[in-house]
């Protein structure tokens, strides 16, 4: 039985997820234009850039300058990503990042070693220090993300019970400090998920932590991204990370084809929701324009479908006129 939400929230990750995997370092001014255009579509959360090692991710070396150059639109959260305490302090020092307290956990030890150069257990233990750091900075915990929750290119299948255990751990370390954990994101970092798996994992985490809002960070690496979103919608999930034009991919995830590694595509999912009568608060046509802007900037055909085919609006207008 369907439990579709009436409204869905999309958190845009293209400017960070998309440009970190590209070999080219694109002009700052062009990236700023894309972020500012995205902010005009009705999106309320845009992940702009990451504060990580410029040696390993040179595409993100100018993150502080990037944030400083953006003309911010009121009501839009301009977020950053960090993977350690130093990254958080760098983000905080810019004075331009809208900080939120996030907990980062790995369901795959092998991926933790490649992405964070520590074990999954070490990363989990570090989160206690992160929460203390957030408290000292006056930042409340906002969400936890469990990476490689659906499967791992290095480690293989991930037991769902491990993901549930990590979700409980994130909840409990917040509770120990008298804080609530509002959201938990389950990340299909490498595109392993299928609709049945999505339903099962969402159901298990929801049963364990019924008071926590579940979000999904999905990749469309093997073409099942939209199917997984549909399965999640039927489960009542109303929170998704996504990337304009289907940009994205972790450079340390061992993808066979980095060009296919992208996140689920924001404008395609907004189109899906609107066709199903689900509100998003997003101007689809403006978002399609952003996707085309991203494609011109990247310089090759990107994976979004609606950006190339267009929405159905003009065809429905023709039908109405003919009638």
FENQUI-V65106 format. One record per backbone hydrogen bond with DSSP energy under -0.5 kcal/mol. CO is the residue of the C=O (numbers start at 0). NH is the residue of the N-H. If there is no record, write none. Layout:
CO:NH
CO:NH
This chain:
5:278
8:239
9:11
10:241
11:46
12:15
12:16
12:17
13:17
13:18
15:19
16:20
17:20
23:25
26:30
27:31
28:32
29:33
30:34
31:35
32:36
33:37
34:38
35:39
36:39
37:40
37:42
40:282
43:76
44:11
45:47
45:78
46:15
48:80
49:51
50:82
52:56
56:59
57:60
59:62
61:65
62:66
63:67
64:68
65:69
66:69
69:71
71:73
72:75
75:77
76:45
76:78
77:97
78:47
78:48
80:50
83:87
84:88
85:89
86:90
87:91
88:92
89:93
90:93
90:94
90:96
91:94
96:98
99:101
100:141
100:142
102:104
102:144
104:146
106:108
107:111
108:112
109:113
110:114
111:115
111:116
111:117
112:116
118:122
119:123
120:124
121:125
122:126
123:126
124:127
124:128
125:128
125:129
126:130
127:131
128:132
129:133
130:134
131:135
132:136
133:137
133:138
134:137
137:139
139:100
141:182
142:102
143:184
144:104
144:146
145:148
145:186
146:106
151:155
155:151
158:161
158:162
159:163
160:164
161:165
162:166
163:167
164:168
165:169
166:170
167:171
168:172
169:173
170:174
171:175
173:176
173:178
174:177
179:181
181:212
182:143
183:214
184:145
184:186
185:187
185:216
186:148
186:149
186:188
187:190
187:218
193:197
194:198
195:199
196:200
197:201
198:202
199:203
200:204
201:205
202:206
203:207
204:208
208:211
212:183
213:237
214:185
215:217
215:240
216:187
217:263
219:222
223:227
224:228
225:229
226:230
227:231
228:232
229:233
230:234
231:234
231:236
232:235
233:2
237:8
238:215
239:10
240:217
241:12
242:245
242:265
243:246
244:302
244:303
246:262
249:252
256:259
257:260
261:219
263:242
264:268
265:269
266:270
267:271
268:272
269:273
270:274
271:275
272:277
273:276
278:7
281:283
282:286
283:287
284:288
285:289
286:290
287:291
288:292
289:293
290:294
291:295
292:296
293:297
294:298
294:299
304:307
304:308
305:309
311:315
312:316
313:317
314:318
315:319
316:320
317:321
318:322
